[in-house]
């Protein structure tokens, strides 16, 4: 009974501006999680988590101005705690912040631990837990749900499901080599109040030894593709690349030169494990239509790229103008034929007669005899 009164009175007195100062024996721990998942967060100190008998706990969230807000114990709330464990169900970006665990192990003595929780909307390389490089790796440990006794696990490599796994907290790797390198993600499924929740954690495995060439994989765009656009319009080009690399740049070029002029804006982001580079062309110009755009990336081995070209939409105006010109030309020709038809016929007839004249090699004399009534007798006899 005395213990119960102690555990109920001490937190209340501390929350009422008590003069008791909690010690902070450890540095702040940082936990990085993804939105939409849930977090099972035990007290970061082993003694604080395991030796819960005859002790009490307070969980608080630090607000702006270093003010703190107490967290409740009602299990119906999305954010609540039970003794040494904090539950944040269906994480949102607003859950990002500093959380404080106060562990009262005596009436006037307590320890205080800070945990910074950072919630990411999508996968980011900052979510990766540190794993030292190894010459040979026999196992990878899931960085989450270490203290969840009823949790089940599913493992992925480079975001693809690993077949024939044991679904345990530890992933065994047999005959590890450079091909074993990659990002390993475990998805922990646990139950709370009859509902199932997921928490994921990712590690990068690096094998020390002779390097092998694992070139980046371009998801978008297709190499040598054509993008239809119009001059003067805004255009966004998307390049998506998947590779396992710490700092491999992805950038856009035009005619093998960096785009540094005004009117071109590049932005990189990480989505579903892919690095996406977005090129925003504020106003497509005639020069853009005559240029080659390249999405370029490089790793420790070489530079690779895919290229696209821009093409203007086919306009019906030239076809219409061509039809109008042909129609006017036909009208002019018809008018000329009508107006000069007689002259043209006479001109052509002379040409046809000349070409159709037949030569038989003979000479002919032509005589014209006609009667005139007023000829005198002498002339008539002469003509006859």
ZIHU-V405546 format. One line per field, one symbol per residue. ss: DSSP state (H for helix, E for strand, C for the rest). burial: I if it has 16 or more other C-alpha atoms within 10 Angstrom, else O. Layout:
ss=???
burial=???
This chain:
ss=CHHHHHHHHHHHHHHCCCCCCCECCCCCEEEEEECCCCEEEECCCHHHHHCCCCCEEEEEEECHHHCEEECCCCCCCCEEEECCEEEECCCCHHHCEEEEEEEEEECCEEEEEEEEEEEECCCCHHHEECCCCECCCCEEECCCCCCCCCCEEEEEECCEECCCCCCCCEEECCCCCHHHCEEEEEEEEEEECCEEEEEEEEEEECECCCCCCCCCEEEECCCCEEEEECCCCCEEEEEEEECCCCCCCEEEEECCEECCCCCEEEEEEEECCEEEEEEEECCCCHHHHCCEEEEEEECCCCEEEEEEEEEECCCCHHHHHHHHHHHHHHHHHHHHHHHCHHHHHHHHHHHHHHHHCCCCCCCCCCCCCCCCCCCCHHHHHHHC
burial=OOOOOIIOOIIOOOOOOOOOOIOOOOOOOOIIIIIIIIIIIIIIIOOIOOOOOOIIIIIIIIOOOOOOOOIIIOOOOOIIIOIIIIIIIIIIOOIIIIIIIIIIIOOOOIIIIIIIIIIIOOIIOOIIOOOOOOOIIOOIIIIIIOOIOOIIIIIIIIOOOOOOOOOIIIIOOOOIIIOIIIIIIIIIIIOOOOOOIIIIIIIIIIIOOOOOOOIIOIOIIOOOOOOOIIIOOOIOIIIIIIIIIOOOOIIIIIOOOOIOOOOIOIOIOIOOIIIIIIIIIOOIOOOIIOOIIIIIIIIOOOOIIIIIIIIOOOOOOOOOOOOOOOOOOOOOOOOOOOOOOOOOOOOOOOOOOOOOOOOOOOOOOOOOOOOOOOOOOOOOOOOO
